[in-house]
Amino acid sequence: MKSLLPVKPTLPTPSRLIFILLIIAAFFLPSPYVILSPGNPQNILGSAITISGTKVYPTTGKLSVTSVLVTDPDSYITGFDVLYGWIDKNRVVLPRAQVYPEGESAAESVKIGADEMSGSQINATAAALDHLGYKNEATLVIVEVNKKSNVVGNFVAGDQIISVNNKIYDSSAQIMDYLDQKKPGDLISIKVLRAGKEIISREIKLSARDDGSAFIGINIQSQFDFPFDVKIKLAETGGPSGGLIFALGIVDKLTSQDLVRYRNIAGTGTITTDGRVGPIGGIAEKIIGAKKAGVELFLTPIENCSDIANEEKVASSSDKKVMKIVPVATLNEAISVLKLPAGAKYPSCLDTFQ
């Protein structure tokens, strides 16, 4: 009996050619992904923060905002770019829909980032001055209306929030906390002041985010009449994640005690007007950028600890000169960390998981 030898499957020559061409094309056709990579930390203790109308004290060292470089929604990302992003340990490849809302253009993305940056600077100034004992009353103003929400046709940019469900709030963060108790479809009453004279009250059905949480559909910004002028200007950076560092920089310039003390410090985190530090995206890439810049101390929102716990374990078992990653929940905590004497034990994300 003859033994049967395995037969290798073959494709006709034209089919093989088409198959090869499809593989090659896949490397050059656009793909629905974006690529994240570490940005360079930017020191804000130089000319980035300018304060006039009050006494300003000299500062030392570096206090830097960290960033993540993200390809914009209009970028032509090929299969080759995606493959290279997977191979490069300093890059992250994510589905475009996970970073940008459907249909958002590069111009819209830049505007949103600029609005968020402006809001974070106002919040940082308010939080810093509050820490220093200044009392500033906020005016809550609608700066943008989500076109896909139920707010369209009811409120417009420039309307001043008077109350939500007949309750007066001091900050947009307080309104967000209140909404955490609500569900999509719930009705809430919002009262606004338009053009400084017309009071308008509407009942709005809450919309749903992708994660199932409820939102109104308005971007609210706190506006203040500060006792002196604080300006923050940072090139090519958008989003709200510089809030914590901006607030620290303002406090450092307005107090005689040197918080940075010639060190190379960086960090990230959103901030509310009452000094609460919130989580951000791209924490791993920001840490990579900080390490490359020789940062000694990195401040991170405590809510991001779950994202960097493994890195902390490696750091704790290696060279003691490695960059210290310190979690904070408030501006006051961050200032307390910066005031610790040399050689002191810093809080760690590892403490959160023990």
FENLIN-V955651 format. One record per residue. N is the residue number from 1. PHI is phi in degrees with one decimal (* if undefined). D_LAST is the distance of its C-alpha to the last C-alpha in Angstrom with 1 decimal. Layout:
N/PHI/D_LAST ; N/PHI/D_LAST
This chain:
1/*/69.0 ; 2/-76.6/67.5 ; 3/-76.8/63.8 ; 4/-93.5/62.1 ; 5/-93.4/60.3 ; 6/-62.9/57.4 ; 7/-103.0/58.6 ; 8/-75.3/56.5 ; 9/-67.6/56.3 ; 10/-128.3/58.0 ; 11/-108.7/58.3 ; 12/-56.7/61.5 ; 13/-51.9/61.8 ; 14/-60.5/61.7 ; 15/-66.8/58.6 ; 16/-63.0/56.8 ; 17/-63.5/57.9 ; 18/-63.4/56.5 ; 19/-61.2/53.2 ; 20/-64.4/52.8 ; 21/-64.1/53.8 ; 22/-64.6/51.1 ; 23/-64.6/48.4 ; 24/-63.4/49.7 ; 25/-62.3/49.9 ; 26/-60.2/46.3 ; 27/-76.6/45.3 ; 28/-118.7/47.4 ; 29/-75.5/47.2 ; 30/-65.2/44.9 ; 31/-125.2/41.6 ; 32/-82.7/39.4 ; 33/-131.8/36.5 ; 34/-126.5/35.2 ; 35/-120.1/33.7 ; 36/-107.2/30.9 ; 37/-145.7/30.9 ; 38/-66.0/29.5 ; 39/-97.6/31.7 ; 40/-88.2/32.5 ; 41/-59.6/30.9 ; 42/-117.7/33.5 ; 43/-70.5/33.8 ; 44/-103.1/34.7 ; 45/-84.3/35.8 ; 46/-86.0/39.2 ; 47/-92.3/41.5 ; 48/-65.0/39.0 ; 49/-113.2/38.7 ; 50/-119.6/42.1 ; 51/-125.4/42.5 ; 52/-131.7/46.0 ; 53/98.2/47.5 ; 54/-157.3/45.3 ; 55/-73.4/44.4 ; 56/-120.1/42.0 ; 57/-102.9/40.5 ; 58/-68.6/40.1 ; 59/-123.9/36.8 ; 60/-132.5/35.6 ; 61/71.8/33.5 ; 62/-124.8/32.0 ; 63/-129.6/29.9 ; 64/-115.1/29.8 ; 65/-84.7/29.3 ; 66/-101.4/28.0 ; 67/-146.0/29.5 ; 68/-125.1/29.8 ; 69/-87.3/33.2 ; 70/-125.7/33.9 ; 71/-62.7/37.2 ; 72/-76.8/39.1 ; 73/-64.9/40.1 ; 74/-96.2/43.6 ; 75/-64.6/42.7 ; 76/-89.7/44.4 ; 77/-96.7/41.5 ; 78/-90.9/43.0 ; 79/-60.2/41.7 ; 80/-64.3/41.9 ; 81/-60.7/39.7 ; 82/-64.8/37.1 ; 83/-61.4/37.3 ; 84/-64.7/37.0 ; 85/-64.6/33.9 ; 86/-69.4/32.3 ; 87/-76.4/33.1 ; 88/-72.9/32.1 ; 89/-68.1/28.4 ; 90/-89.7/28.7 ; 91/-122.0/30.0 ; 92/-131.1/28.8 ; 93/-106.9/31.3 ; 94/-130.0/30.9 ; 95/-59.3/33.4 ; 96/-57.1/35.5 ; 97/-65.3/35.1 ; 98/-79.8/31.3 ; 99/-110.6/32.0 ; 100/-118.1/35.5 ; 101/-61.6/37.1 ; 102/-59.1/40.0 ; 103/85.2/43.2 ; 104/-74.2/41.6 ; 105/-90.7/43.7 ; 106/-62.7/42.8 ; 107/-63.9/44.7 ; 108/-66.3/42.8 ; 109/-63.4/39.5 ; 110/-62.6/40.5 ; 111/-63.4/41.7 ; 112/-61.7/38.5 ; 113/-62.1/36.5 ; 114/-67.0/38.9 ; 115/-63.9/38.6 ; 116/-65.5/34.8 ; 117/-63.9/35.1 ; 118/-60.4/37.7 ; 119/-62.9/35.6 ; 120/-67.4/32.5 ; 121/-69.1/34.9 ; 122/-64.9/36.3 ; 123/-60.4/32.8 ; 124/-63.6/31.7 ; 125/-63.7/34.9 ; 126/-62.9/34.6 ; 127/-65.3/31.0 ; 128/-64.6/32.0 ; 129/-68.6/35.1 ; 130/-62.9/33.4 ; 131/-61.3/31.0 ; 132/-85.6/34.1 ; 133/100.0/35.8 ; 134/-80.2/38.1 ; 135/-108.7/38.6 ; 136/-128.4/39.4 ; 137/-85.9/40.4 ; 138/-96.1/39.6 ; 139/-108.9/41.9 ; 140/-93.0/40.3 ; 141/-122.4/42.4 ; 142/-75.5/42.4 ; 143/-106.3/42.5 ; 144/-159.9/42.5 ; 145/-115.7/43.1 ; 146/-70.0/41.7 ; 147/-67.5/44.8 ; 148/-100.6/43.2 ; 149/-104.6/42.2 ; 150/-82.4/44.4 ; 151/-78.5/44.7 ; 152/-53.8/47.4 ; 153/90.1/50.8 ; 154/-108.2/49.3 ; 155/-128.3/47.7 ; 156/-134.7/48.2 ; 157/-59.1/46.6 ; 158/104.8/47.5 ; 159/-65.7/47.2 ; 160/-98.5/45.5 ; 161/-70.8/43.1 ; 162/-95.2/44.3 ; 163/-157.4/42.3 ; 164/-124.6/40.2 ; 165/51.9/41.1 ; 166/65.2/43.0 ; 167/-116.9/40.0 ; 168/-90.3/40.0 ; 169/-115.4/36.8 ; 170/-92.3/36.1 ; 171/-151.9/34.2 ; 172/-66.5/33.6 ; 173/-62.0/29.9 ; 174/-65.1/30.8 ; 175/-66.0/33.1 ; 176/-62.8/30.3 ; 177/-61.8/28.1 ; 178/-64.6/31.1 ; 179/-67.4/31.7 ; 180/-60.6/28.2 ; 181/-88.4/29.7 ; 182/-103.1/32.7 ; 183/-122.7/33.7 ; 184/-55.6/36.1 ; 185/99.5/39.6 ; 186/-65.6/39.0 ; 187/-99.9/41.7 ; 188/-132.1/41.1 ; 189/-99.1/43.7 ; 190/-123.0/43.7 ; 191/-115.3/46.2 ; 192/-130.0/47.0 ; 193/-111.4/49.6 ; 194/-107.6/51.6 ; 195/56.3/53.6 ; 196/74.0/53.2 ; 197/-143.4/55.6 ; 198/-99.9/55.1 ; 199/-93.8/52.5 ; 200/-123.3/51.4 ; 201/-124.0/49.4 ; 202/-136.9/48.2 ; 203/-101.3/46.2 ; 204/-116.8/43.9 ; 205/-84.8/42.3 ; 206/-66.8/38.7 ; 207/-90.3/38.2 ; 208/-116.5/35.4 ; 209/-81.5/33.0 ; 210/-62.2/32.2 ; 211/-85.9/28.8 ; 212/91.2/30.8 ; 213/-79.5/30.0 ; 214/-97.3/33.0 ; 215/-146.0/34.6 ; 216/-76.9/37.9 ; 217/113.4/39.1 ; 218/-130.1/39.6 ; 219/-94.6/37.9 ; 220/-104.2/37.9 ; 221/-121.3/37.9 ; 222/-80.3/37.8 ; 223/-120.1/40.9 ; 224/-129.9/41.5 ; 225/-110.1/44.3 ; 226/-70.9/42.5 ; 227/-70.3/44.4 ; 228/-151.3/44.6 ; 229/-92.6/44.3 ; 230/-123.4/41.1 ; 231/-121.9/41.4 ; 232/-124.5/38.8 ; 233/-134.4/40.2 ; 234/-133.6/38.2 ; 235/-75.3/40.0 ; 236/54.1/39.1 ; 237/-133.6/35.8 ; 238/-133.0/35.2 ; 239/94.5/32.5 ; 240/-97.0/30.3 ; 241/-76.8/27.4 ; 242/-88.3/28.9 ; 243/-53.1/28.8 ; 244/-59.5/26.1 ; 245/-67.8/27.8 ; 246/-58.7/31.2 ; 247/-62.0/30.2 ; 248/-63.4/28.9 ; 249/-63.9/32.1 ; 250/-65.3/34.3 ; 251/-60.9/32.7 ; 252/-62.6/33.1 ; 253/-77.9/36.7 ; 254/-101.3/37.5 ; 255/-126.5/36.2 ; 256/-73.6/37.6 ; 257/-76.3/34.2 ; 258/-78.7/33.3 ; 259/-78.0/29.7 ; 260/-84.2/29.6 ; 261/54.8/31.4 ; 262/64.7/32.7 ; 263/-87.2/29.4 ; 264/-106.0/28.8 ; 265/-117.4/26.3 ; 266/-144.2/25.6 ; 267/176.1/23.5 ; 268/-158.6/23.7 ; 269/141.4/23.3 ; 270/-73.4/25.7 ; 271/-145.4/26.6 ; 272/-96.1/28.3 ; 273/-63.9/31.1 ; 274/-97.6/29.0 ; 275/88.9/26.4 ; 276/-82.9/23.6 ; 277/-96.4/22.0 ; 278/-112.7/21.8 ; 279/-71.4/20.5 ; 280/-136.0/23.0 ; 281/-97.2/24.0 ; 282/69.2/24.4 ; 283/-61.4/21.3 ; 284/-62.8/21.4 ; 285/-66.8/25.1 ; 286/-67.9/24.8 ; 287/-66.3/22.3 ; 288/-60.4/24.9 ; 289/-60.8/27.7 ; 290/-66.2/26.0 ; 291/-62.0/25.5 ; 292/-62.9/29.1 ; 293/-88.6/30.2 ; 294/74.7/28.7 ; 295/-65.9/26.2 ; 296/-90.0/24.2 ; 297/-132.8/21.9 ; 298/-119.9/20.8 ; 299/-93.8/19.8 ; 300/-127.9/18.2 ; 301/-60.5/17.8 ; 302/-62.2/14.3 ; 303/-72.3/15.3 ; 304/-92.8/15.8 ; 305/-58.4/12.2 ; 306/-63.2/12.2 ; 307/-81.2/15.4 ; 308/-126.2/14.4 ; 309/-59.1/10.9 ; 310/-63.0/13.1 ; 311/-65.6/15.2 ; 312/-65.7/12.7 ; 313/-63.3/11.7 ; 314/-65.3/15.5 ; 315/-63.3/16.1 ; 316/-70.0/13.9 ; 317/-103.5/15.8 ; 318/-118.4/19.2 ; 319/-53.6/21.6 ; 320/-69.1/20.4 ; 321/-85.8/23.0 ; 322/-63.5/21.3 ; 323/-57.3/21.0 ; 324/-83.6/18.1 ; 325/-106.7/16.4 ; 326/-118.6/15.5 ; 327/-83.1/14.5 ; 328/-137.6/16.7 ; 329/-110.4/17.8 ; 330/-143.0/21.2 ; 331/-62.2/24.0 ; 332/-59.2/23.7 ; 333/-64.4/20.2 ; 334/-62.2/21.5 ; 335/-66.2/24.4 ; 336/-62.5/22.4 ; 337/-63.1/20.5 ; 338/-65.9/23.9 ; 339/-83.8/25.3 ; 340/-60.1/22.9 ; 341/-70.6/25.1 ; 342/-58.5/25.3 ; 343/87.2/22.8 ; 344/-70.8/20.3 ; 345/-83.9/16.5 ; 346/-90.3/15.4 ; 347/-60.3/12.5 ; 348/-139.4/10.5 ; 349/-62.9/9.2 ; 350/-62.5/6.4 ; 351/-61.5/5.3 ; 352/-68.0/5.8 ; 353/-106.2/3.8 ; 354/-92.1/0.0
